[in-house]
Amino acid sequence: MTFGEKMVKARLALNLSPTELAEMIGVSERSIYNSEQCGTYPRKSVLNRLAEVLNVTISYLMDDNE
């Protein structure tokens, strides 16, 4: 599973919309879209908040084999 696929899966498990997730971690909706659809990795500080909000580890998000 790719980074974007894992993001979507974790977000949906929490019943969050892309807009809600963006607001919770302090980024734009476009940033969420880029990460989920294009596989763009966020900055480290955003990645930390993302993992915390989604209740997953950074290694889970970053490792395509996990």
N, C-alpha and C positions, 0 to 999 in steps of 0.2 A: 504494500500500500504506500502511496506517495505522501509527502508532507501535506499537500492540499486535501487529499482524500481523508487523511487522519483528522485534519482540522474540521472538515465538514461532519465527519462521524461523531467527533467529540462535541461539537456545537449542537448537533441535532439531539444527541443523548441528553443534553441539558435543556432542550426545547428553546434554544436561543435563535433569534434571527441574526443575519449578518449585521444589521443595524445595531441591535442590542449588544452584540459582541464588540463591535467597534467602539461603542460608547463606553463599555466596561473597561476596555484596555487603553482607551484614549487615542485611537487612530481613526482614520477616515474609512467609510464604507468601501472606498476604492482599494484601500490597503488590504482589507479582508478579501475582496474579490480577487485581487492580484495573487494573494497567497493561496486561496482555495482553487482558483481556476487556472492560474498560470504557474503556480509552484514557486512564486517569489518568496524568498525567506525574509522575514522581518529583521530589524536590528536586534541585537542581543537584549537590550532593555525591554523591548516590546515582546520578544520571544519569552522572556521570563514571566511577564504579566499574562501573556497568552496561555502558557502552560498552567499557571496558577488558577486562572479563571476557568479553564477547561478541565481542571482537576486531573491533569496528566503530567508526565515527566517530559523534560526537554528531550531526553534521549529517545523517548517513544515517538515524539514528533519528527525528530531529525533522522532516525535510522529507518531506511526503507525496508529493511529486513525484519523489523520488529512488528 
